[in-house]
Amino acid sequence: MKVALLSDCYPPRLGGIEAQVHGLGRALADAGHAVEVFTIAPGPVSHEPAPVHRLGLRRELPGGC
């Protein structure tokens, strides 16, 4: 199944939401699903556990950054 995870918070930021979304993506990918993550959180290009699309929208994230 194709799955899109949408979250304003995602690693490399550290926090509960970031860890939960990353863990969910890993679990879904490990189960054989085609996962892609979409976020406005800045960070490096990543494909672990799934491709991460960083949309670069201008918005202050909780806690700064």
mmCIF file of the N, C-alpha and C atoms, coordinates in Angstrom:
data_MODEL
# 
_entry.id   MODEL 
# 
loop_
_atom_site.group_PDB 
_atom_site.id 
_atom_site.type_symbol 
_atom_site.label_atom_id 
_atom_site.label_alt_id 
_atom_site.label_comp_id 
_atom_site.label_asym_id 
_atom_site.label_entity_id 
_atom_site.label_seq_id 
_atom_site.pdbx_PDB_ins_code 
_atom_site.Cartn_x 
_atom_site.Cartn_y 
_atom_site.Cartn_z 
_atom_site.occupancy 
_atom_site.B_iso_or_equiv 
_atom_site.pdbx_formal_charge 
_atom_site.auth_seq_id 
_atom_site.auth_comp_id 
_atom_site.auth_asym_id 
_atom_site.auth_atom_id 
_atom_site.pdbx_PDB_model_num 
ATOM 1   N N  . MET A 1 1  ? 0.833  -1.161 0.000  1.00 0.00 ? 1  MET A N  1 
ATOM 2   C CA . MET A 1 1  ? 0.000  0.000  0.000  1.00 0.00 ? 1  MET A CA 1 
ATOM 3   C C  . MET A 1 1  ? 0.892  1.242  0.000  1.00 0.00 ? 1  MET A C  1 
ATOM 4   N N  . LYS A 1 2  ? 0.497  2.275  -0.719 1.00 0.00 ? 2  LYS A N  1 
ATOM 5   C CA . LYS A 1 2  ? 1.209  3.550  -0.697 1.00 0.00 ? 2  LYS A CA 1 
ATOM 6   C C  . LYS A 1 2  ? 0.724  4.360  0.496  1.00 0.00 ? 2  LYS A C  1 
ATOM 7   N N  . VAL A 1 3  ? 1.686  4.896  1.268  1.00 0.00 ? 3  VAL A N  1 
ATOM 8   C CA . VAL A 1 3  ? 1.352  5.657  2.467  1.00 0.00 ? 3  VAL A CA 1 
ATOM 9   C C  . VAL A 1 3  ? 2.125  6.972  2.454  1.00 0.00 ? 3  VAL A C  1 
ATOM 10  N N  . ALA A 1 4  ? 1.421  8.087  2.669  1.00 0.00 ? 4  ALA A N  1 
ATOM 11  C CA . ALA A 1 4  ? 2.066  9.391  2.806  1.00 0.00 ? 4  ALA A CA 1 
ATOM 12  C C  . ALA A 1 4  ? 1.920  9.836  4.257  1.00 0.00 ? 4  ALA A C  1 
ATOM 13  N N  . LEU A 1 5  ? 3.047  10.158 4.891  1.00 0.00 ? 5  LEU A N  1 
ATOM 14  C CA . LEU A 1 5  ? 3.036  10.700 6.246  1.00 0.00 ? 5  LEU A CA 1 
ATOM 15  C C  . LEU A 1 5  ? 3.266  12.201 6.138  1.00 0.00 ? 5  LEU A C  1 
ATOM 16  N N  . LEU A 1 6  ? 2.353  12.982 6.695  1.00 0.00 ? 6  LEU A N  1 
ATOM 17  C CA . LEU A 1 6  ? 2.439  14.442 6.649  1.00 0.00 ? 6  LEU A CA 1 
ATOM 18  C C  . LEU A 1 6  ? 2.650  14.958 8.061  1.00 0.00 ? 6  LEU A C  1 
ATOM 19  N N  . SER A 1 7  ? 3.732  15.706 8.273  1.00 0.00 ? 7  SER A N  1 
ATOM 20  C CA . SER A 1 7  ? 4.009  16.227 9.606  1.00 0.00 ? 7  SER A CA 1 
ATOM 21  C C  . SER A 1 7  ? 4.842  17.493 9.504  1.00 0.00 ? 7  SER A C  1 
ATOM 22  N N  . ASP A 1 8  ? 4.501  18.500 10.318 1.00 0.00 ? 8  ASP A N  1 
ATOM 23  C CA . ASP A 1 8  ? 5.344  19.693 10.330 1.00 0.00 ? 8  ASP A CA 1 
ATOM 24  C C  . ASP A 1 8  ? 6.669  19.389 11.035 1.00 0.00 ? 8  ASP A C  1 
ATOM 25  N N  . CYS A 1 9  ? 6.670  18.452 11.960 1.00 0.00 ? 9  CYS A N  1 
ATOM 26  C CA . CYS A 1 9  ? 7.873  18.110 12.728 1.00 0.00 ? 9  CYS A CA 1 
ATOM 27  C C  . CYS A 1 9  ? 8.425  16.761 12.271 1.00 0.00 ? 9  CYS A C  1 
ATOM 28  N N  . TYR A 1 10 ? 9.725  16.730 12.018 1.00 0.00 ? 10 TYR A N  1 
ATOM 29  C CA . TYR A 1 10 ? 10.367 15.482 11.586 1.00 0.00 ? 10 TYR A CA 1 
ATOM 30  C C  . TYR A 1 10 ? 11.861 15.611 11.847 1.00 0.00 ? 10 TYR A C  1 
ATOM 31  N N  . PRO A 1 11 ? 12.567 14.483 12.095 1.00 0.00 ? 11 PRO A N  1 
ATOM 32  C CA . PRO A 1 11 ? 14.015 14.567 12.315 1.00 0.00 ? 11 PRO A CA 1 
ATOM 33  C C  . PRO A 1 11 ? 14.707 15.305 11.169 1.00 0.00 ? 11 PRO A C  1 
ATOM 34  N N  . PRO A 1 12 ? 15.760 16.042 11.452 1.00 0.00 ? 12 PRO A N  1 
ATOM 35  C CA . PRO A 1 12 ? 16.657 15.875 12.594 1.00 0.00 ? 12 PRO A CA 1 
ATOM 36  C C  . PRO A 1 12 ? 16.226 16.592 13.866 1.00 0.00 ? 12 PRO A C  1 
ATOM 37  N N  . ARG A 1 13 ? 15.096 17.327 13.835 1.00 0.00 ? 13 ARG A N  1 
ATOM 38  C CA . ARG A 1 13 ? 14.613 17.890 15.094 1.00 0.00 ? 13 ARG A CA 1 
ATOM 39  C C  . ARG A 1 13 ? 14.363 16.750 16.068 1.00 0.00 ? 13 ARG A C  1 
ATOM 40  N N  . LEU A 1 14 ? 14.543 17.024 17.352 1.00 0.00 ? 14 LEU A N  1 
ATOM 41  C CA . LEU A 1 14 ? 14.344 16.000 18.378 1.00 0.00 ? 14 LEU A CA 1 
ATOM 42  C C  . LEU A 1 14 ? 13.089 16.301 19.170 1.00 0.00 ? 14 LEU A C  1 
ATOM 43  N N  . GLY A 1 15 ? 12.288 15.303 19.381 1.00 0.00 ? 15 GLY A N  1 
ATOM 44  C CA . GLY A 1 15 ? 11.072 15.464 20.164 1.00 0.00 ? 15 GLY A CA 1 
ATOM 45  C C  . GLY A 1 15 ? 10.157 14.266 19.983 1.00 0.00 ? 15 GLY A C  1 
ATOM 46  N N  . GLY A 1 16 ? 9.053  14.293 20.711 1.00 0.00 ? 16 GLY A N  1 
ATOM 47  C CA . GLY A 1 16 ? 8.124  13.171 20.690 1.00 0.00 ? 16 GLY A CA 1 
ATOM 48  C C  . GLY A 1 16 ? 7.448  12.952 19.356 1.00 0.00 ? 16 GLY A C  1 
ATOM 49  N N  . ILE A 1 17 ? 6.931  14.039 18.763 1.00 0.00 ? 17 ILE A N  1 
ATOM 50  C CA . ILE A 1 17 ? 6.247  13.892 17.476 1.00 0.00 ? 17 ILE A CA 1 
ATOM 51  C C  . ILE A 1 17 ? 7.220  13.382 16.415 1.00 0.00 ? 17 ILE A C  1 
ATOM 52  N N  . GLU A 1 18 ? 8.414  13.954 16.404 1.00 0.00 ? 18 GLU A N  1 
ATOM 53  C CA . GLU A 1 18 ? 9.423  13.550 15.419 1.00 0.00 ? 18 GLU A CA 1 
ATOM 54  C C  . GLU A 1 18 ? 9.740  12.060 15.547 1.00 0.00 ? 18 GLU A C  1 
ATOM 55  N N  . ALA A 1 19 ? 9.936  11.607 16.768 1.00 0.00 ? 19 ALA A N  1 
ATOM 56  C CA . ALA A 1 19 ? 10.257 10.194 17.006 1.00 0.00 ? 19 ALA A CA 1 
ATOM 57  C C  . ALA A 1 19 ? 9.088  9.289  16.619 1.00 0.00 ? 19 ALA A C  1 
ATOM 58  N N  . GLN A 1 20 ? 7.865  9.708  16.920 1.00 0.00 ? 20 GLN A N  1 
ATOM 59  C CA . GLN A 1 20 ? 6.696  8.892  16.606 1.00 0.00 ? 20 GLN A CA 1 
ATOM 60  C C  . GLN A 1 20 ? 6.477  8.766  15.100 1.00 0.00 ? 20 GLN A C  1 
ATOM 61  N N  . VAL A 1 21 ? 6.584  9.863  14.378 1.00 0.00 ? 21 VAL A N  1 
ATOM 62  C CA . VAL A 1 21 ? 6.371  9.833  12.927 1.00 0.00 ? 21 VAL A CA 1 
ATOM 63  C C  . VAL A 1 21 ? 7.477  9.012  12.254 1.00 0.00 ? 21 VAL A C  1 
ATOM 64  N N  . HIS A 1 22 ? 8.723  9.210  12.695 1.00 0.00 ? 22 HIS A N  1 
ATOM 65  C CA . HIS A 1 22 ? 9.837  8.437  12.134 1.00 0.00 ? 22 HIS A CA 1 
ATOM 66  C C  . HIS A 1 22 ? 9.656  6.943  12.421 1.00 0.00 ? 22 HIS A C  1 
ATOM 67  N N  . GLY A 1 23 ? 9.258  6.606  13.646 1.00 0.00 ? 23 GLY A N  1 
ATOM 68  C CA . GLY A 1 23 ? 9.034  5.203  14.001 1.00 0.00 ? 23 GLY A CA 1 
ATOM 69  C C  . GLY A 1 23 ? 7.889  4.582  13.211 1.00 0.00 ? 23 GLY A C  1 
ATOM 70  N N  . LEU A 1 24 ? 6.825  5.350  13.009 1.00 0.00 ? 24 LEU A N  1 
ATOM 71  C CA . LEU A 1 24 ? 5.701  4.854  12.210 1.00 0.00 ? 24 LEU A CA 1 
ATOM 72  C C  . LEU A 1 24 ? 6.135  4.597  10.772 1.00 0.00 ? 24 LEU A C  1 
ATOM 73  N N  . GLY A 1 25 ? 6.909  5.523  10.207 1.00 0.00 ? 25 GLY A N  1 
ATOM 74  C CA . GLY A 1 25 ? 7.419  5.327  8.851  1.00 0.00 ? 25 GLY A CA 1 
ATOM 75  C C  . GLY A 1 25 ? 8.276  4.084  8.736  1.00 0.00 ? 25 GLY A C  1 
ATOM 76  N N  . ARG A 1 26 ? 9.150  3.872  9.717  1.00 0.00 ? 26 ARG A N  1 
ATOM 77  C CA . ARG A 1 26 ? 10.010 2.684  9.723  1.00 0.00 ? 26 ARG A CA 1 
ATOM 78  C C  . ARG A 1 26 ? 9.168  1.403  9.814  1.00 0.00 ? 26 ARG A C  1 
ATOM 79  N N  . ALA A 1 27 ? 8.182  1.381  10.713 1.00 0.00 ? 27 ALA A N  1 
ATOM 80  C CA . ALA A 1 27 ? 7.343  0.193  10.883 1.00 0.00 ? 27 ALA A CA 1 
ATOM 81  C C  . ALA A 1 27 ? 6.557  -0.118 9.615  1.00 0.00 ? 27 ALA A C  1 
ATOM 82  N N  . LEU A 1 28 ? 6.009  0.914  8.988  1.00 0.00 ? 28 LEU A N  1 
ATOM 83  C CA . LEU A 1 28 ? 5.257  0.707  7.750  1.00 0.00 ? 28 LEU A CA 1 
ATOM 84  C C  . LEU A 1 28 ? 6.165  0.214  6.624  1.00 0.00 ? 28 LEU A C  1 
ATOM 85  N N  . ALA A 1 29 ? 7.360  0.812  6.506  1.00 0.00 ? 29 ALA A N  1 
ATOM 86  C CA . ALA A 1 29 ? 8.306  0.383  5.466  1.00 0.00 ? 29 ALA A CA 1 
ATOM 87  C C  . ALA A 1 29 ? 8.760  -1.051 5.711  1.00 0.00 ? 29 ALA A C  1 
ATOM 88  N N  . ASP A 1 30 ? 9.023  -1.386 6.963  1.00 0.00 ? 30 ASP A N  1 
ATOM 89  C CA . ASP A 1 30 ? 9.437  -2.757 7.302  1.00 0.00 ? 30 ASP A CA 1 
ATOM 90  C C  . ASP A 1 30 ? 8.339  -3.768 6.993  1.00 0.00 ? 30 ASP A C  1 
ATOM 91  N N  . ALA A 1 31 ? 7.081  -3.321 7.038  1.00 0.00 ? 31 ALA A N  1 
ATOM 92  C CA . ALA A 1 31 ? 5.943  -4.196 6.731  1.00 0.00 ? 31 ALA A CA 1 
ATOM 93  C C  . ALA A 1 31 ? 5.686  -4.294 5.227  1.00 0.00 ? 31 ALA A C  1 
ATOM 94  N N  . GLY A 1 32 ? 6.508  -3.594 4.432  1.00 0.00 ? 32 GLY A N  1 
ATOM 95  C CA . GLY A 1 32 ? 6.405  -3.712 2.984  1.00 0.00 ? 32 GLY A CA 1 
ATOM 96  C C  . GLY A 1 32 ? 5.610  -2.619 2.289  1.00 0.00 ? 32 GLY A C  1 
ATOM 97  N N  . HIS A 1 33 ? 5.209  -1.597 3.021  1.00 0.00 ? 33 HIS A N  1 
ATOM 98  C CA . HIS A 1 33 ? 4.451  -0.507 2.410  1.00 0.00 ? 33 HIS A CA 1 
ATOM 99  C C  . HIS A 1 33 ? 5.390  0.497  1.745  1.00 0.00 ? 33 HIS A C  1 
ATOM 100 N N  . ALA A 1 34 ? 4.897  1.189  0.733  1.00 0.00 ? 34 ALA A N  1 
ATOM 101 C CA . ALA A 1 34 ? 5.660  2.235  0.041  1.00 0.00 ? 34 ALA A CA 1 
ATOM 102 C C  . ALA A 1 34 ? 5.364  3.552  0.751  1.00 0.00 ? 34 ALA A C  1 
ATOM 103 N N  . VAL A 1 35 ? 6.287  3.977  1.597  1.00 0.00 ? 35 VAL A N  1 
ATOM 104 C CA . VAL A 1 35 ? 6.081  5.141  2.456  1.00 0.00 ? 35 VAL A CA 1 
ATOM 105 C C  . VAL A 1 35 ? 6.860  6.341  1.928  1.00 0.00 ? 35 VAL A C  1 
ATOM 106 N N  . GLU A 1 36 ? 6.234  7.520  1.978  1.00 0.00 ? 36 GLU A N  1 
ATOM 107 C CA . GLU A 1 36 ? 6.916  8.779  1.698  1.00 0.00 ? 36 GLU A CA 1 
ATOM 108 C C  . GLU A 1 36 ? 6.504  9.769  2.766  1.00 0.00 ? 36 GLU A C  1 
ATOM 109 N N  . VAL A 1 37 ? 7.460  10.592 3.203  1.00 0.00 ? 37 VAL A N  1 
ATOM 110 C CA . VAL A 1 37 ? 7.217  11.570 4.257  1.00 0.00 ? 37 VAL A CA 1 
ATOM 111 C C  . VAL A 1 37 ? 7.260  12.969 3.654  1.00 0.00 ? 37 VAL A C  1 
ATOM 112 N N  . PHE A 1 38 ? 6.305  13.807 4.049  1.00 0.00 ? 38 PHE A N  1 
ATOM 113 C CA . PHE A 1 38 ? 6.249  15.198 3.617  1.00 0.00 ? 38 PHE A CA 1 
ATOM 114 C C  . PHE A 1 38 ? 6.277  16.073 4.860  1.00 0.00 ? 38 PHE A C  1 
ATOM 115 N N  . THR A 1 39 ? 7.211  17.043 4.900  1.00 0.00 ? 39 THR A N  1 
ATOM 116 C CA . THR A 1 39 ? 7.367  17.878 6.076  1.00 0.00 ? 39 THR A CA 1 
ATOM 117 C C  . THR A 1 39 ? 7.846  19.272 5.686  1.00 0.00 ? 39 THR A C  1 
ATOM 118 N N  . ILE A 1 40 ? 7.634  20.232 6.604  1.00 0.00 ? 40 ILE A N  1 
ATOM 119 C CA . ILE A 1 40 ? 8.222  21.555 6.419  1.00 0.00 ? 40 ILE A CA 1 
ATOM 120 C C  . ILE A 1 40 ? 9.468  21.718 7.280  1.00 0.00 ? 40 ILE A C  1 
ATOM 121 N N  . ALA A 1 41 ? 9.820  20.692 8.049  1.00 0.00 ? 41 ALA A N  1 
ATOM 122 C CA . ALA A 1 41 ? 11.007 20.755 8.903  1.00 0.00 ? 41 ALA A CA 1 
ATOM 123 C C  . ALA A 1 41 ? 12.272 20.771 8.040  1.00 0.00 ? 41 ALA A C  1 
ATOM 124 N N  . PRO A 1 42 ? 13.182 21.708 8.322  1.00 0.00 ? 42 PRO A N  1 
ATOM 125 C CA . PRO A 1 42 ? 14.434 21.729 7.562  1.00 0.00 ? 42 PRO A CA 1 
ATOM 126 C C  . PRO A 1 42 ? 15.306 20.542 7.941  1.00 0.00 ? 42 PRO A C  1 
ATOM 127 N N  . GLY A 1 43 ? 16.190 20.170 7.048  1.00 0.00 ? 43 GLY A N  1 
ATOM 128 C CA . GLY A 1 43 ? 17.114 19.077 7.345  1.00 0.00 ? 43 GLY A CA 1 
ATOM 129 C C  . GLY A 1 43 ? 17.732 18.522 6.083  1.00 0.00 ? 43 GLY A C  1 
ATOM 130 N N  . PRO A 1 44 ? 18.573 17.521 6.254  1.00 0.00 ? 44 PRO A N  1 
ATOM 131 C CA . PRO A 1 44 ? 19.262 16.926 5.108  1.00 0.00 ? 44 PRO A CA 1 
ATOM 132 C C  . PRO A 1 44 ? 18.334 16.025 4.294  1.00 0.00 ? 44 PRO A C  1 
ATOM 133 N N  . VAL A 1 45 ? 18.735 15.766 3.064  1.00 0.00 ? 45 VAL A N  1 
ATOM 134 C CA . VAL A 1 45 ? 18.019 14.806 2.232  1.00 0.00 ? 45 VAL A CA 1 
ATOM 135 C C  . VAL A 1 45 ? 18.162 13.440 2.892  1.00 0.00 ? 45 VAL A C  1 
ATOM 136 N N  . SER A 1 46 ? 17.075 12.722 2.979  1.00 0.00 ? 46 SER A N  1 
ATOM 137 C CA . SER A 1 46 ? 17.088 11.435 3.668  1.00 0.00 ? 46 SER A CA 1 
ATOM 138 C C  . SER A 1 46 ? 16.178 10.455 2.951  1.00 0.00 ? 46 SER A C  1 
ATOM 139 N N  . HIS A 1 47 ? 16.511 9.196  3.027  1.00 0.00 ? 47 HIS A N  1 
ATOM 140 C CA . HIS A 1 47 ? 15.664 8.132  2.491  1.00 0.00 ? 47 HIS A CA 1 
ATOM 141 C C  . HIS A 1 47 ? 15.446 7.056  3.540  1.00 0.00 ? 47 HIS A C  1 
ATOM 142 N N  . GLU A 1 48 ? 15.713 7.369  4.790  1.00 0.00 ? 48 GLU A N  1 
ATOM 143 C CA . GLU A 1 48 ? 15.548 6.411  5.881  1.00 0.00 ? 48 GLU A CA 1 
ATOM 144 C C  . GLU A 1 48 ? 14.467 6.860  6.828  1.00 0.00 ? 48 GLU A C  1 
ATOM 145 N N  . PRO A 1 49 ? 13.443 6.151  7.081  1.00 0.00 ? 49 PRO A N  1 
ATOM 146 C CA . PRO A 1 49 ? 13.131 4.841  6.516  1.00 0.00 ? 49 PRO A CA 1 
ATOM 147 C C  . PRO A 1 49 ? 12.415 4.938  5.174  1.00 0.00 ? 49 PRO A C  1 
ATOM 148 N N  . ALA A 1 50 ? 12.184 6.172  4.712  1.00 0.00 ? 50 ALA A N  1 
ATOM 149 C CA . ALA A 1 50 ? 11.456 6.398  3.460  1.00 0.00 ? 50 ALA A CA 1 
ATOM 150 C C  . ALA A 1 50 ? 11.923 7.725  2.879  1.00 0.00 ? 50 ALA A C  1 
ATOM 151 N N  . PRO A 1 51 ? 11.649 7.985  1.601  1.00 0.00 ? 51 PRO A N  1 
ATOM 152 C CA . PRO A 1 51 ? 12.000 9.297  1.052  1.00 0.00 ? 51 PRO A CA 1 
ATOM 153 C C  . PRO A 1 51 ? 11.311 10.421 1.839  1.00 0.00 ? 51 PRO A C  1 
ATOM 154 N N  . VAL A 1 52 ? 12.075 11.471 2.136  1.00 0.00 ? 52 VAL A N  1 
ATOM 155 C CA . VAL A 1 52 ? 11.547 12.617 2.878  1.00 0.00 ? 52 VAL A CA 1 
ATOM 156 C C  . VAL A 1 52 ? 11.530 13.825 1.947  1.00 0.00 ? 52 VAL A C  1 
ATOM 157 N N  . HIS A 1 53 ? 10.360 14.391 1.751  1.00 0.00 ? 53 HIS A N  1 
ATOM 158 C CA . HIS A 1 53 ? 10.196 15.573 0.914  1.00 0.00 ? 53 HIS A CA 1 
ATOM 159 C C  . HIS A 1 53 ? 10.076 16.777 1.844  1.00 0.00 ? 53 HIS A C  1 
ATOM 160 N N  . ARG A 1 54 ? 11.072 17.649 1.834  1.00 0.00 ? 54 ARG A N  1 
ATOM 161 C CA . ARG A 1 54 ? 11.085 18.835 2.690  1.00 0.00 ? 54 ARG A CA 1 
ATOM 162 C C  . ARG A 1 54 ? 10.574 20.008 1.858  1.00 0.00 ? 54 ARG A C  1 
ATOM 163 N N  . LEU A 1 55 ? 9.374  20.464 2.188  1.00 0.00 ? 55 LEU A N  1 
ATOM 164 C CA . LEU A 1 55 ? 8.666  21.424 1.354  1.00 0.00 ? 55 LEU A CA 1 
ATOM 165 C C  . LEU A 1 55 ? 9.155  22.858 1.494  1.00 0.00 ? 55 LEU A C  1 
ATOM 166 N N  . GLY A 1 56 ? 9.894  23.152 2.545  1.00 0.00 ? 56 GLY A N  1 
ATOM 167 C CA . GLY A 1 56 ? 10.493 24.469 2.687  1.00 0.00 ? 56 GLY A CA 1 
ATOM 168 C C  . GLY A 1 56 ? 9.505  25.603 2.856  1.00 0.00 ? 56 GLY A C  1 
ATOM 169 N N  . LEU A 1 57 ? 8.351  25.337 3.425  1.00 0.00 ? 57 LEU A N  1 
ATOM 170 C CA . LEU A 1 57 ? 7.373  26.390 3.664  1.00 0.00 ? 57 LEU A CA 1 
ATOM 171 C C  . LEU A 1 57 ? 7.851  27.303 4.781  1.00 0.00 ? 57 LEU A C  1 
ATOM 172 N N  . ARG A 1 58 ? 7.512  28.561 4.686  1.00 0.00 ? 58 ARG A N  1 
ATOM 173 C CA . ARG A 1 58 ? 7.897  29.532 5.709  1.00 0.00 ? 58 ARG A CA 1 
ATOM 174 C C  . ARG A 1 58 ? 6.903  29.460 6.861  1.00 0.00 ? 58 ARG A C  1 
ATOM 175 N N  . ARG A 1 59 ? 7.300  28.841 7.952  1.00 0.00 ? 59 ARG A N  1 
ATOM 176 C CA . ARG A 1 59 ? 6.464  28.761 9.136  1.00 0.00 ? 59 ARG A CA 1 
ATOM 177 C C  . ARG A 1 59 ? 7.362  28.493 10.326 1.00 0.00 ? 59 ARG A C  1 
ATOM 178 N N  . GLU A 1 60 ? 7.095  29.185 11.408 1.00 0.00 ? 60 GLU A N  1 
ATOM 179 C CA . GLU A 1 60 ? 7.842  28.945 12.641 1.00 0.00 ? 60 GLU A CA 1 
ATOM 180 C C  . GLU A 1 60 ? 7.358  27.631 13.237 1.00 0.00 ? 60 GLU A C  1 
ATOM 181 N N  . LEU A 1 61 ? 8.284  26.703 13.467 1.00 0.00 ? 61 LEU A N  1 
ATOM 182 C CA . LEU A 1 61 ? 7.932  25.430 14.068 1.00 0.00 ? 61 LEU A CA 1 
ATOM 183 C C  . LEU A 1 61 ? 7.938  25.555 15.589 1.00 0.00 ? 61 LEU A C  1 
ATOM 184 N N  . PRO A 1 62 ? 7.175  24.731 16.286 1.00 0.00 ? 62 PRO A N  1 
ATOM 185 C CA . PRO A 1 62 ? 7.191  24.766 17.741 1.00 0.00 ? 62 PRO A CA 1 
ATOM 186 C C  . PRO A 1 62 ? 8.617  24.607 18.274 1.00 0.00 ? 62 PRO A C  1 
ATOM 187 N N  . GLY A 1 63 ? 9.000  25.439 19.213 1.00 0.00 ? 63 GLY A N  1 
ATOM 188 C CA . GLY A 1 63 ? 10.345 25.350 19.774 1.00 0.00 ? 63 GLY A CA 1 
ATOM 189 C C  . GLY A 1 63 ? 11.395 26.027 18.910 1.00 0.00 ? 63 GLY A C  1 
ATOM 190 N N  . GLY A 1 64 ? 10.974 26.813 17.932 1.00 0.00 ? 64 GLY A N  1 
ATOM 191 C CA . GLY A 1 64 ? 11.932 27.463 17.028 1.00 0.00 ? 64 GLY A CA 1 
ATOM 192 C C  . GLY A 1 64 ? 12.321 26.532 15.904 1.00 0.00 ? 64 GLY A C  1 
ATOM 193 N N  . CYS A 1 65 ? 13.302 26.946 15.130 1.00 0.00 ? 65 CYS A N  1 
ATOM 194 C CA . CYS A 1 65 ? 13.841 26.140 14.024 1.00 0.00 ? 65 CYS A CA 1 
ATOM 195 C C  . CYS A 1 65 ? 13.062 26.333 12.750 1.00 0.00 ? 65 CYS A C  1 
# 
